[in-house]
């Protein structure tokens, strides 16, 4: 599945721009002013139910949003491209916080054949909840939350991790670690049946063999464990086991 859209907005708020990439065939659907309650209830539905709904119509019922922003199907895997969403008309009127609706919700849904079987851990839906700055709530435009749905039905919340890259041996020479790419923690949503958090890397790190993400303890095995609650990713599975 795509690592998720990067967000940008026109200073005049005439459009919202999403930088999108994908490694699988997918459908993208975006909605303005989505009911918070209905969104979270729908995310707990099974993948088979959600897949069938997307084939028949759209993933969010028209009664639970102001309007559809875009719905593009049968998108082939591609590198990063920019998708522009025109601001809704009439403008969004969400009222004062706490609000009952999210300004913008973007779904990236994996497209599969009817009889295609997926591994339970495969990502099938990526949900991006977006805040748009307005006069009532002047916080900067940003992604409020990202949710990852797996074929098993598992629902997780993606959280950014802290990852430094560079040559560990250069630290004694005054070299500083550089941030490169991104790493996210797929943290199971409360009450979800889960085997534990998952680490999700983006293509920047996967496609750069020269960048070694090594354990800070042994400097040999790759990073695979994050420390909570600080979310620093700095240790491998072998060394992590020694601390237990």
Secondary structure, 3 states (H helix, E strand, C coil): CCCCCEEEECCCCCEEEEEEEECCCEEEEEEEEEEHHHHHHHCCCCHHHHHHHHHHCCCCCHHHEEEEEEEEEEECCEEEEEEEEECCCCCCCCCCCCCCEEEEEEEEEECCCCCCCCCCCCEEEEEEEEECCCCCCCCCCEEEEEEEEECCCCEEEEEECECCECCHHHHHHCCCCECCCCEEEEEECCCCCCCCCEEEECHHHHCCCCCCCECCCCCCCECCEEECCCCEEEECHHHHHHHC
